[in-house]
Amino acid sequence: MSNDGKPPKVGTSQWKKNEKMIATNPVLRAARDTAQGFRASSGITTGGDVSPEYKSNYDKIVWTKREEAEKPKFRTKVNGKYTDED
């Protein structure tokens, strides 16, 4: 089936194949990004342009941790008897 040089419609099987190939190749990914008006990136998005305000207040960030929940207790059987029973 000829598409006369038009790109496949979004969601079709050919479009999915194309997107999969583009996602694995950084050169194709950069070409697609520039064609869609995005700036091609190296794939690394951390670091670099950090504001001075963020840098000066970084140590004031309150990092939260999950409260450690009690681990589930499992009973094991050996020779037909539970190991926690006497």
PyMOL Python script that loads the backbone (N, CA, C, O; Angstrom):
from pymol import cmd

cmd.read_pdbstr("""\
ATOM      1  N   MET A   1       0.833  -1.166   0.000  1.00  0.00           N
ATOM      2  CA  MET A   1       0.000   0.000   0.000  1.00  0.00           C
ATOM      3  C   MET A   1       0.883   1.236   0.000  1.00  0.00           C
ATOM      4  O   MET A   1       1.715   1.412   0.890  1.00  0.00           O
ATOM      5  N   SER A   2       0.704   2.077  -0.982  1.00  0.00           N
ATOM      6  CA  SER A   2       1.502   3.274  -1.114  1.00  0.00           C
ATOM      7  C   SER A   2       0.839   4.426  -0.377  1.00  0.00           C
ATOM      8  O   SER A   2      -0.383   4.576  -0.385  1.00  0.00           O
ATOM      9  N   ASN A   3       1.657   5.215   0.243  1.00  0.00           N
ATOM     10  CA  ASN A   3       1.136   6.340   0.999  1.00  0.00           C
ATOM     11  C   ASN A   3       1.507   7.657   0.339  1.00  0.00           C
ATOM     12  O   ASN A   3       1.272   8.723   0.907  1.00  0.00           O
ATOM     13  N   ASP A   4       2.092   7.593  -0.874  1.00  0.00           N
ATOM     14  CA  ASP A   4       2.447   8.771  -1.670  1.00  0.00           C
ATOM     15  C   ASP A   4       3.321   9.757  -0.907  1.00  0.00           C
ATOM     16  O   ASP A   4       3.137  10.966  -1.044  1.00  0.00           O
ATOM     17  N   GLY A   5       4.274   9.270  -0.102  1.00  0.00           N
ATOM     18  CA  GLY A   5       5.209  10.130   0.606  1.00  0.00           C
ATOM     19  C   GLY A   5       4.664  10.777   1.862  1.00  0.00           C
ATOM     20  O   GLY A   5       5.350  11.582   2.491  1.00  0.00           O
ATOM     21  N   LYS A   6       3.450  10.441   2.234  1.00  0.00           N
ATOM     22  CA  LYS A   6       2.869  11.014   3.450  1.00  0.00           C
ATOM     23  C   LYS A   6       3.248  10.138   4.637  1.00  0.00           C
ATOM     24  O   LYS A   6       3.371   8.921   4.493  1.00  0.00           O
ATOM     25  N   PRO A   7       3.432  10.737   5.794  1.00  0.00           N
ATOM     26  CA  PRO A   7       3.737   9.915   6.971  1.00  0.00           C
ATOM     27  C   PRO A   7       2.511   9.095   7.372  1.00  0.00           C
ATOM     28  O   PRO A   7       1.382   9.503   7.099  1.00  0.00           O
ATOM     29  N   PRO A   8       2.717   7.955   8.009  1.00  0.00           N
ATOM     30  CA  PRO A   8       1.571   7.146   8.422  1.00  0.00           C
ATOM     31  C   PRO A   8       0.776   7.831   9.525  1.00  0.00           C
ATOM     32  O   PRO A   8       1.308   8.651  10.273  1.00  0.00           O
ATOM     33  N   LYS A   9      -0.490   7.489   9.613  1.00  0.00           N
ATOM     34  CA  LYS A   9      -1.337   8.081  10.639  1.00  0.00           C
ATOM     35  C   LYS A   9      -0.911   7.586  12.015  1.00  0.00           C
ATOM     36  O   LYS A   9      -0.458   6.452  12.175  1.00  0.00           O
ATOM     37  N   VAL A  10      -1.066   8.464  13.004  1.00  0.00           N
ATOM     38  CA  VAL A  10      -0.673   8.134  14.373  1.00  0.00           C
ATOM     39  C   VAL A  10      -1.508   6.965  14.882  1.00  0.00           C
ATOM     40  O   VAL A  10      -2.733   6.960  14.765  1.00  0.00           O
ATOM     41  N   GLY A  11      -0.823   5.974  15.451  1.00  0.00           N
ATOM     42  CA  GLY A  11      -1.508   4.824  16.026  1.00  0.00           C
ATOM     43  C   GLY A  11      -1.556   3.608  15.119  1.00  0.00           C
ATOM     44  O   GLY A  11      -1.884   2.513  15.576  1.00  0.00           O
ATOM     45  N   THR A  12      -1.233   3.780  13.834  1.00  0.00           N
ATOM     46  CA  THR A  12      -1.255   2.623  12.938  1.00  0.00           C
ATOM     47  C   THR A  12      -0.040   1.750  13.208  1.00  0.00           C
ATOM     48  O   THR A  12       0.907   2.186  13.863  1.00  0.00           O
ATOM     49  N   SER A  13      -0.064   0.527  12.709  1.00  0.00           N
ATOM     50  CA  SER A  13       1.042  -0.392  12.960  1.00  0.00           C
ATOM     51  C   SER A  13       2.340   0.117  12.330  1.00  0.00           C
ATOM     52  O   SER A  13       3.414  -0.058  12.904  1.00  0.00           O
ATOM     53  N   GLN A  14       2.249   0.744  11.154  1.00  0.00           N
ATOM     54  CA  GLN A  14       3.459   1.285  10.530  1.00  0.00           C
ATOM     55  C   GLN A  14       4.022   2.433  11.347  1.00  0.00           C
ATOM     56  O   GLN A  14       5.241   2.554  11.474  1.00  0.00           O
ATOM     57  N   TRP A  15       3.168   3.277  11.902  1.00  0.00           N
ATOM     58  CA  TRP A  15       3.618   4.380  12.741  1.00  0.00           C
ATOM     59  C   TRP A  15       4.338   3.846  13.979  1.00  0.00           C
ATOM     60  O   TRP A  15       5.368   4.385  14.383  1.00  0.00           O
ATOM     61  N   LYS A  16       3.790   2.779  14.583  1.00  0.00           N
ATOM     62  CA  LYS A  16       4.409   2.179  15.765  1.00  0.00           C
ATOM     63  C   LYS A  16       5.790   1.611  15.435  1.00  0.00           C
ATOM     64  O   LYS A  16       6.729   1.753  16.218  1.00  0.00           O
ATOM     65  N   LYS A  17       5.907   0.964  14.267  1.00  0.00           N
ATOM     66  CA  LYS A  17       7.206   0.427  13.844  1.00  0.00           C
ATOM     67  C   LYS A  17       8.218   1.559  13.658  1.00  0.00           C
ATOM     68  O   LYS A  17       9.368   1.454  14.084  1.00  0.00           O
ATOM     69  N   ASN A  18       7.772   2.640  13.019  1.00  0.00           N
ATOM     70  CA  ASN A  18       8.652   3.778  12.798  1.00  0.00           C
ATOM     71  C   ASN A  18       9.106   4.396  14.113  1.00  0.00           C
ATOM     72  O   ASN A  18      10.284   4.710  14.280  1.00  0.00           O
ATOM     73  N   GLU A  19       8.174   4.571  15.047  1.00  0.00           N
ATOM     74  CA  GLU A  19       8.511   5.179  16.331  1.00  0.00           C
ATOM     75  C   GLU A  19       9.473   4.298  17.120  1.00  0.00           C
ATOM     76  O   GLU A  19      10.356   4.801  17.814  1.00  0.00           O
ATOM     77  N   LYS A  20       9.301   2.984  17.012  1.00  0.00           N
ATOM     78  CA  LYS A  20      10.199   2.071  17.714  1.00  0.00           C
ATOM     79  C   LYS A  20      11.610   2.198  17.152  1.00  0.00           C
ATOM     80  O   LYS A  20      12.581   2.199  17.909  1.00  0.00           O
ATOM     81  N   MET A  21      11.731   2.306  15.827  1.00  0.00           N
ATOM     82  CA  MET A  21      13.035   2.439  15.202  1.00  0.00           C
ATOM     83  C   MET A  21      13.660   3.790  15.553  1.00  0.00           C
ATOM     84  O   MET A  21      14.860   3.868  15.815  1.00  0.00           O
ATOM     85  N   ILE A  22      12.863   4.838  15.558  1.00  0.00           N
ATOM     86  CA  ILE A  22      13.364   6.170  15.891  1.00  0.00           C
ATOM     87  C   ILE A  22      13.839   6.217  17.341  1.00  0.00           C
ATOM     88  O   ILE A  22      14.850   6.853  17.641  1.00  0.00           O
ATOM     89  N   ALA A  23      13.121   5.552  18.235  1.00  0.00           N
ATOM     90  CA  ALA A  23      13.471   5.568  19.652  1.00  0.00           C
ATOM     91  C   ALA A  23      14.796   4.878  19.924  1.00  0.00           C
ATOM     92  O   ALA A  23      15.472   5.213  20.897  1.00  0.00           O
ATOM     93  N   THR A  24      15.182   3.925  19.091  1.00  0.00           N
ATOM     94  CA  THR A  24      16.430   3.198  19.328  1.00  0.00           C
ATOM     95  C   THR A  24      17.631   3.854  18.662  1.00  0.00           C
ATOM     96  O   THR A  24      18.768   3.491  18.964  1.00  0.00           O
ATOM     97  N   ASN A  25      17.413   4.796  17.775  1.00  0.00           N
ATOM     98  CA  ASN A  25      18.509   5.406  17.036  1.00  0.00           C
ATOM     99  C   ASN A  25      18.603   6.894  17.392  1.00  0.00           C
ATOM    100  O   ASN A  25      17.683   7.650  17.079  1.00  0.00           O
ATOM    101  N   PRO A  26      19.692   7.332  18.038  1.00  0.00           N
ATOM    102  CA  PRO A  26      19.792   8.735  18.455  1.00  0.00           C
ATOM    103  C   PRO A  26      19.839   9.724  17.285  1.00  0.00           C
ATOM    104  O   PRO A  26      19.393  10.862  17.426  1.00  0.00           O
ATOM    105  N   VAL A  27      20.366   9.309  16.151  1.00  0.00           N
ATOM    106  CA  VAL A  27      20.418  10.208  14.985  1.00  0.00           C
ATOM    107  C   VAL A  27      19.004  10.456  14.460  1.00  0.00           C
ATOM    108  O   VAL A  27      18.635  11.594  14.166  1.00  0.00           O
ATOM    109  N   LEU A  28      18.226   9.398  14.345  1.00  0.00           N
ATOM    110  CA  LEU A  28      16.838   9.557  13.887  1.00  0.00           C
ATOM    111  C   LEU A  28      16.011  10.341  14.896  1.00  0.00           C
ATOM    112  O   LEU A  28      15.153  11.141  14.523  1.00  0.00           O
ATOM    113  N   ARG A  29      16.279  10.102  16.190  1.00  0.00           N
ATOM    114  CA  ARG A  29      15.537  10.811  17.237  1.00  0.00           C
ATOM    115  C   ARG A  29      15.826  12.311  17.156  1.00  0.00           C
ATOM    116  O   ARG A  29      14.914  13.126  17.295  1.00  0.00           O
ATOM    117  N   ALA A  30      17.084  12.676  16.932  1.00  0.00           N
ATOM    118  CA  ALA A  30      17.450  14.092  16.811  1.00  0.00           C
ATOM    119  C   ALA A  30      16.811  14.707  15.573  1.00  0.00           C
ATOM    120  O   ALA A  30      16.353  15.849  15.611  1.00  0.00           O
ATOM    121  N   ALA A  31      16.780  13.953  14.472  1.00  0.00           N
ATOM    122  CA  ALA A  31      16.164  14.467  13.232  1.00  0.00           C
ATOM    123  C   ALA A  31      14.667  14.678  13.426  1.00  0.00           C
ATOM    124  O   ALA A  31      14.120  15.681  12.966  1.00  0.00           O
ATOM    125  N   ARG A  32      14.004  13.753  14.096  1.00  0.00           N
ATOM    126  CA  ARG A  32      12.576  13.907  14.338  1.00  0.00           C
ATOM    127  C   ARG A  32      12.308  15.111  15.233  1.00  0.00           C
ATOM    128  O   ARG A  32      11.378  15.879  14.986  1.00  0.00           O
ATOM    129  N   ASP A  33      13.124  15.275  16.272  1.00  0.00           N
ATOM    130  CA  ASP A  33      12.924  16.395  17.186  1.00  0.00           C
ATOM    131  C   ASP A  33      13.071  17.735  16.470  1.00  0.00           C
ATOM    132  O   ASP A  33      12.272  18.645  16.690  1.00  0.00           O
ATOM    133  N   THR A  34      14.082  17.861  15.618  1.00  0.00           N
ATOM    134  CA  THR A  34      14.258  19.122  14.894  1.00  0.00           C
ATOM    135  C   THR A  34      13.127  19.336  13.890  1.00  0.00           C
ATOM    136  O   THR A  34      12.707  20.471  13.666  1.00  0.00           O
ATOM    137  N   ALA A  35      12.634  18.265  13.289  1.00  0.00           N
ATOM    138  CA  ALA A  35      11.524  18.391  12.338  1.00  0.00           C
ATOM    139  C   ALA A  35      10.242  18.822  13.045  1.00  0.00           C
ATOM    140  O   ALA A  35       9.408  19.508  12.454  1.00  0.00           O
ATOM    141  N   GLN A  36      10.081  18.426  14.298  1.00  0.00           N
ATOM    142  CA  GLN A  36       8.883  18.787  15.048  1.00  0.00           C
ATOM    143  C   GLN A  36       9.055  20.103  15.809  1.00  0.00           C
ATOM    144  O   GLN A  36       8.146  20.534  16.518  1.00  0.00           O
ATOM    145  N   GLY A  37      10.214  20.738  15.662  1.00  0.00           N
ATOM    146  CA  GLY A  37      10.426  22.039  16.275  1.00  0.00           C
ATOM    147  C   GLY A  37      11.053  21.986  17.654  1.00  0.00           C
ATOM    148  O   GLY A  37      11.127  23.008  18.336  1.00  0.00           O
ATOM    149  N   PHE A  38      11.507  20.814  18.079  1.00  0.00           N
ATOM    150  CA  PHE A  38      12.174  20.700  19.368  1.00  0.00           C
ATOM    151  C   PHE A  38      13.669  20.789  19.160  1.00  0.00           C
ATOM    152  O   PHE A  38      14.178  20.545  18.066  1.00  0.00           O
ATOM    153  N   ARG A  39      14.366  21.142  20.228  1.00  0.00           N
ATOM    154  CA  ARG A  39      15.821  21.164  20.177  1.00  0.00           C
ATOM    155  C   ARG A  39      16.311  19.755  20.449  1.00  0.00           C
ATOM    156  O   ARG A  39      15.902  19.135  21.432  1.00  0.00           O
ATOM    157  N   ALA A  40      17.169  19.248  19.604  1.00  0.00           N
ATOM    158  CA  ALA A  40      17.707  17.908  19.798  1.00  0.00           C
ATOM    159  C   ALA A  40      18.553  17.894  21.057  1.00  0.00           C
ATOM    160  O   ALA A  40      19.361  18.796  21.279  1.00  0.00           O
ATOM    161  N   SER A  41      18.369  16.873  21.881  1.00  0.00           N
ATOM    162  CA  SER A  41      19.121  16.791  23.124  1.00  0.00           C
ATOM    163  C   SER A  41      19.957  15.527  23.138  1.00  0.00           C
ATOM    164  O   SER A  41      19.758  14.621  22.328  1.00  0.00           O
ATOM    165  N   SER A  42      20.881  15.482  24.058  1.00  0.00           N
ATOM    166  CA  SER A  42      21.752  14.317  24.157  1.00  0.00           C
ATOM    167  C   SER A  42      21.083  13.189  24.922  1.00  0.00           C
ATOM    168  O   SER A  42      21.617  12.082  24.977  1.00  0.00           O
ATOM    169  N   GLY A  43      19.942  13.445  25.505  1.00  0.00           N
ATOM    170  CA  GLY A  43      19.256  12.434  26.299  1.00  0.00           C
ATOM    171  C   GLY A  43      19.524  12.593  27.782  1.00  0.00           C
ATOM    172  O   GLY A  43      18.830  11.994  28.603  1.00  0.00           O
ATOM    173  N   ILE A  44      20.526  13.395  28.142  1.00  0.00           N
ATOM    174  CA  ILE A  44      20.824  13.653  29.549  1.00  0.00           C
ATOM    175  C   ILE A  44      20.126  14.949  29.927  1.00  0.00           C
ATOM    176  O   ILE A  44      20.400  15.999  29.345  1.00  0.00           O
ATOM    177  N   THR A  45      19.236  14.880  30.888  1.00  0.00           N
ATOM    178  CA  THR A  45      18.444  16.056  31.223  1.00  0.00           C
ATOM    179  C   THR A  45      18.755  16.618  32.599  1.00  0.00           C
ATOM    180  O   THR A  45      18.138  17.604  33.000  1.00  0.00           O
ATOM    181  N   THR A  46      19.682  16.035  33.330  1.00  0.00           N
ATOM    182  CA  THR A  46      19.980  16.533  34.662  1.00  0.00           C
ATOM    183  C   THR A  46      21.205  17.430  34.630  1.00  0.00           C
ATOM    184  O   THR A  46      22.017  17.364  33.707  1.00  0.00           O
ATOM    185  N   GLY A  47      21.324  18.260  35.638  1.00  0.00           N
ATOM    186  CA  GLY A  47      22.483  19.134  35.747  1.00  0.00           C
ATOM    187  C   GLY A  47      22.403  20.294  34.783  1.00  0.00           C
ATOM    188  O   GLY A  47      21.343  20.578  34.225  1.00  0.00           O
ATOM    189  N   GLY A  48      23.515  20.957  34.590  1.00  0.00           N
ATOM    190  CA  GLY A  48      23.557  22.029  33.601  1.00  0.00           C
ATOM    191  C   GLY A  48      22.926  23.310  34.088  1.00  0.00           C
ATOM    192  O   GLY A  48      23.443  23.941  35.011  1.00  0.00           O
ATOM    193  N   ASP A  49      21.820  23.709  33.490  1.00  0.00           N
ATOM    194  CA  ASP A  49      21.186  24.992  33.755  1.00  0.00           C
ATOM    195  C   ASP A  49      20.417  24.958  35.077  1.00  0.00           C
ATOM    196  O   ASP A  49      19.211  24.713  35.099  1.00  0.00           O
ATOM    197  N   VAL A  50      21.122  25.204  36.163  1.00  0.00           N
ATOM    198  CA  VAL A  50      20.486  25.246  37.477  1.00  0.00           C
ATOM    199  C   VAL A  50      20.578  26.669  37.973  1.00  0.00           C
ATOM    200  O   VAL A  50      21.647  27.279  37.948  1.00  0.00           O
ATOM    201  N   SER A  51      19.454  27.196  38.425  1.00  0.00           N
ATOM    202  CA  SER A  51      19.439  28.588  38.853  1.00  0.00           C
ATOM    203  C   SER A  51      20.260  28.773  40.129  1.00  0.00           C
ATOM    204  O   SER A  51      20.384  27.845  40.929  1.00  0.00           O
ATOM    205  N   PRO A  52      20.814  29.956  40.317  1.00  0.00           N
ATOM    206  CA  PRO A  52      21.584  30.233  41.540  1.00  0.00           C
ATOM    207  C   PRO A  52      20.707  30.124  42.790  1.00  0.00           C
ATOM    208  O   PRO A  52      21.183  29.735  43.856  1.00  0.00           O
ATOM    209  N   GLU A  53      19.421  30.469  42.652  1.00  0.00           N
ATOM    210  CA  GLU A  53      18.503  30.367  43.790  1.00  0.00           C
ATOM    211  C   GLU A  53      18.354  28.907  44.221  1.00  0.00           C
ATOM    212  O   GLU A  53      18.334  28.606  45.415  1.00  0.00           O
ATOM    213  N   TYR A  54      18.252  28.011  43.254  1.00  0.00           N
ATOM    214  CA  TYR A  54      18.148  26.580  43.566  1.00  0.00           C
ATOM    215  C   TYR A  54      19.418  26.094  44.243  1.00  0.00           C
ATOM    216  O   TYR A  54      19.358  25.343  45.216  1.00  0.00           O
ATOM    217  N   LYS A  55      20.566  26.518  43.733  1.00  0.00           N
ATOM    218  CA  LYS A  55      21.833  26.094  44.311  1.00  0.00           C
ATOM    219  C   LYS A  55      21.981  26.580  45.752  1.00  0.00           C
ATOM    220  O   LYS A  55      22.441  25.838  46.619  1.00  0.00           O
ATOM    221  N   SER A  56      21.587  27.830  46.000  1.00  0.00           N
ATOM    222  CA  SER A  56      21.761  28.379  47.347  1.00  0.00           C
ATOM    223  C   SER A  56      20.787  27.779  48.351  1.00  0.00           C
ATOM    224  O   SER A  56      21.079  27.756  49.547  1.00  0.00           O
ATOM    225  N   ASN A  57      19.652  27.300  47.900  1.00  0.00           N
ATOM    226  CA  ASN A  57      18.645  26.745  48.820  1.00  0.00           C
ATOM    227  C   ASN A  57      18.557  25.229  48.775  1.00  0.00           C
ATOM    228  O   ASN A  57      17.631  24.652  49.347  1.00  0.00           O
ATOM    229  N   TYR A  58      19.493  24.574  48.113  1.00  0.00           N
ATOM    230  CA  TYR A  58      19.445  23.118  47.976  1.00  0.00           C
ATOM    231  C   TYR A  58      19.482  22.416  49.327  1.00  0.00           C
ATOM    232  O   TYR A  58      18.782  21.424  49.531  1.00  0.00           O
ATOM    233  N   ASP A  59      20.293  22.923  50.246  1.00  0.00           N
ATOM    234  CA  ASP A  59      20.415  22.268  51.544  1.00  0.00           C
ATOM    235  C   ASP A  59      19.177  22.463  52.414  1.00  0.00           C
ATOM    236  O   ASP A  59      19.061  21.816  53.454  1.00  0.00           O
ATOM    237  N   LYS A  60      18.251  23.331  52.023  1.00  0.00           N
ATOM    238  CA  LYS A  60      17.026  23.554  52.794  1.00  0.00           C
ATOM    239  C   LYS A  60      15.885  22.629  52.368  1.00  0.00           C
ATOM    240  O   LYS A  60      14.820  22.637  52.985  1.00  0.00           O
ATOM    241  N   ILE A  61      16.095  21.844  51.333  1.00  0.00           N
ATOM    242  CA  ILE A  61      15.059  20.934  50.856  1.00  0.00           C
ATOM    243  C   ILE A  61      14.854  19.835  51.886  1.00  0.00           C
ATOM    244  O   ILE A  61      15.809  19.226  52.367  1.00  0.00           O
ATOM    245  N   VAL A  62      13.595  19.595  52.213  1.00  0.00           N
ATOM    246  CA  VAL A  62      13.273  18.543  53.173  1.00  0.00           C
ATOM    247  C   VAL A  62      12.989  17.276  52.379  1.00  0.00           C
ATOM    248  O   VAL A  62      11.957  17.161  51.718  1.00  0.00           O
ATOM    249  N   TRP A  63      13.916  16.329  52.453  1.00  0.00           N
ATOM    250  CA  TRP A  63      13.761  15.072  51.734  1.00  0.00           C
ATOM    251  C   TRP A  63      12.991  14.119  52.631  1.00  0.00           C
ATOM    252  O   TRP A  63      13.395  13.861  53.764  1.00  0.00           O
ATOM    253  N   THR A  64      11.898  13.604  52.131  1.00  0.00           N
ATOM    254  CA  THR A  64      11.070  12.715  52.944  1.00  0.00           C
ATOM    255  C   THR A  64      11.372  11.268  52.620  1.00  0.00           C
ATOM    256  O   THR A  64      11.758  10.921  51.503  1.00  0.00           O
ATOM    257  N   LYS A  65      11.190  10.448  53.612  1.00  0.00           N
ATOM    258  CA  LYS A  65      11.339   9.018  53.424  1.00  0.00           C
ATOM    259  C   LYS A  65      10.042   8.361  53.857  1.00  0.00           C
ATOM    260  O   LYS A  65       9.316   8.883  54.703  1.00  0.00           O
ATOM    261  N   ARG A  66       9.767   7.226  53.274  1.00  0.00           N
ATOM    262  CA  ARG A  66       8.589   6.476  53.693  1.00  0.00           C
ATOM    263  C   ARG A  66       8.850   5.882  55.067  1.00  0.00           C
ATOM    264  O   ARG A  66       9.966   5.477  55.393  1.00  0.00           O
ATOM    265  N   GLU A  67       7.805   5.843  55.849  1.00  0.00           N
ATOM    266  CA  GLU A  67       7.936   5.176  57.134  1.00  0.00           C
ATOM    267  C   GLU A  67       8.040   3.683  56.867  1.00  0.00           C
ATOM    268  O   GLU A  67       7.306   3.119  56.057  1.00  0.00           O
ATOM    269  N   GLU A  68       8.965   3.070  57.566  1.00  0.00           N
ATOM    270  CA  GLU A  68       9.163   1.648  57.339  1.00  0.00           C
ATOM    271  C   GLU A  68       8.004   0.875  57.957  1.00  0.00           C
ATOM    272  O   GLU A  68       7.753   0.949  59.160  1.00  0.00           O
ATOM    273  N   ALA A  69       7.316   0.144  57.116  1.00  0.00           N
ATOM    274  CA  ALA A  69       6.195  -0.671  57.582  1.00  0.00           C
ATOM    275  C   ALA A  69       6.728  -1.991  58.120  1.00  0.00           C
ATOM    276  O   ALA A  69       7.816  -2.438  57.757  1.00  0.00           O
ATOM    277  N   GLU A  70       5.941  -2.596  58.985  1.00  0.00           N
ATOM    278  CA  GLU A  70       6.350  -3.885  59.525  1.00  0.00           C
ATOM    279  C   GLU A  70       6.292  -4.925  58.424  1.00  0.00           C
ATOM    280  O   GLU A  70       5.332  -4.982  57.655  1.00  0.00           O
ATOM    281  N   LYS A  71       7.317  -5.738  58.356  1.00  0.00           N
ATOM    282  CA  LYS A  71       7.370  -6.756  57.320  1.00  0.00           C
ATOM    283  C   LYS A  71       6.355  -7.858  57.627  1.00  0.00           C
ATOM    284  O   LYS A  71       6.121  -8.185  58.791  1.00  0.00           O
ATOM    285  N   PRO A  72       5.756  -8.425  56.587  1.00  0.00           N
ATOM    286  CA  PRO A  72       4.811  -9.511  56.833  1.00  0.00           C
ATOM    287  C   PRO A  72       5.528 -10.730  57.394  1.00  0.00           C
ATOM    288  O   PRO A  72       6.671 -11.024  57.046  1.00  0.00           O
ATOM    289  N   LYS A  73       4.834 -11.411  58.254  1.00  0.00           N
ATOM    290  CA  LYS A  73       5.420 -12.606  58.858  1.00  0.00           C
ATOM    291  C   LYS A  73       4.846 -13.833  58.149  1.00  0.00           C
ATOM    292  O   LYS A  73       3.631 -14.008  58.060  1.00  0.00           O
ATOM    293  N   PHE A  74       5.736 -14.665  57.655  1.00  0.00           N
ATOM    294  CA  PHE A  74       5.326 -15.870  56.964  1.00  0.00           C
ATOM    295  C   PHE A  74       5.600 -17.075  57.849  1.00  0.00           C
ATOM    296  O   PHE A  74       6.617 -17.144  58.539  1.00  0.00           O
ATOM    297  N   ARG A  75       4.693 -17.999  57.816  1.00  0.00           N
ATOM    298  CA  ARG A  75       4.872 -19.228  58.582  1.00  0.00           C
ATOM    299  C   ARG A  75       5.364 -20.307  57.634  1.00  0.00           C
ATOM    300  O   ARG A  75       4.855 -20.446  56.523  1.00  0.00           O
ATOM    301  N   THR A  76       6.343 -21.060  58.069  1.00  0.00           N
ATOM    302  CA  THR A  76       6.868 -22.136  57.243  1.00  0.00           C
ATOM    303  C   THR A  76       6.584 -23.467  57.904  1.00  0.00           C
ATOM    304  O   THR A  76       6.579 -23.590  59.128  1.00  0.00           O
ATOM    305  N   LYS A  77       6.347 -24.465  57.060  1.00  0.00           N
ATOM    306  CA  LYS A  77       6.060 -25.811  57.542  1.00  0.00           C
ATOM    307  C   LYS A  77       7.225 -26.724  57.205  1.00  0.00           C
ATOM    308  O   LYS A  77       7.731 -26.709  56.082  1.00  0.00           O
ATOM    309  N   VAL A  78       7.650 -27.519  58.179  1.00  0.00           N
ATOM    310  CA  VAL A  78       8.672 -28.521  57.959  1.00  0.00           C
ATOM    311  C   VAL A  78       8.121 -29.834  58.499  1.00  0.00           C
ATOM    312  O   VAL A  78       7.776 -29.940  59.676  1.00  0.00           O
ATOM    313  N   ASN A  79       8.046 -30.814  57.641  1.00  0.00           N
ATOM    314  CA  ASN A  79       7.511 -32.136  58.003  1.00  0.00           C
ATOM    315  C   ASN A  79       6.115 -32.046  58.617  1.00  0.00           C
ATOM    316  O   ASN A  79       5.800 -32.765  59.565  1.00  0.00           O
ATOM    317  N   GLY A  80       5.285 -31.166  58.075  1.00  0.00           N
ATOM    318  CA  GLY A  80       3.904 -31.071  58.525  1.00  0.00           C
ATOM    319  C   GLY A  80       3.692 -30.246  59.759  1.00  0.00           C
ATOM    320  O   GLY A  80       2.549 -30.125  60.200  1.00  0.00           O
ATOM    321  N   LYS A  81       4.737 -29.656  60.362  1.00  0.00           N
ATOM    322  CA  LYS A  81       4.586 -28.815  61.543  1.00  0.00           C
ATOM    323  C   LYS A  81       5.146 -27.433  61.266  1.00  0.00           C
ATOM    324  O   LYS A  81       6.151 -27.284  60.571  1.00  0.00           O
ATOM    325  N   TYR A  82       4.482 -26.421  61.818  1.00  0.00           N
ATOM    326  CA  TYR A  82       4.975 -25.066  61.667  1.00  0.00           C
ATOM    327  C   TYR A  82       6.234 -24.877  62.500  1.00  0.00           C
ATOM    328  O   TYR A  82       6.345 -25.425  63.597  1.00  0.00           O
ATOM    329  N   THR A  83       7.168 -24.114  61.989  1.00  0.00           N
ATOM    330  CA  THR A  83       8.459 -23.953  62.678  1.00  0.00           C
ATOM    331  C   THR A  83       8.341 -23.058  63.909  1.00  0.00           C
ATOM    332  O   THR A  83       9.184 -23.137  64.803  1.00  0.00           O
ATOM    333  N   ASP A  84       7.312 -22.207  63.976  1.00  0.00           N
ATOM    334  CA  ASP A  84       7.187 -21.318  65.130  1.00  0.00           C
ATOM    335  C   ASP A  84       6.413 -21.969  66.288  1.00  0.00           C
ATOM    336  O   ASP A  84       6.267 -21.350  67.342  1.00  0.00           O
ATOM    337  N   GLU A  85       5.927 -23.170  66.121  1.00  0.00           N
ATOM    338  CA  GLU A  85       5.229 -23.893  67.186  1.00  0.00           C
ATOM    339  C   GLU A  85       6.189 -24.876  67.850  1.00  0.00           C
ATOM    340  O   GLU A  85       7.071 -25.435  67.198  1.00  0.00           O
ATOM    341  N   ASP A  86       6.010 -25.076  69.129  1.00  0.00           N
ATOM    342  CA  ASP A  86       6.844 -26.049  69.844  1.00  0.00           C
ATOM    343  C   ASP A  86       6.063 -27.302  70.139  1.00  0.00           C
ATOM    344  O   ASP A  86       6.598 -28.237  70.736  1.00  0.00           O
TER     345      ASP A  86
END
""", "prot")
cmd.dss("prot")
cmd.show_as("cartoon", "prot")
cmd.util.cbc("prot")
cmd.orient("prot")
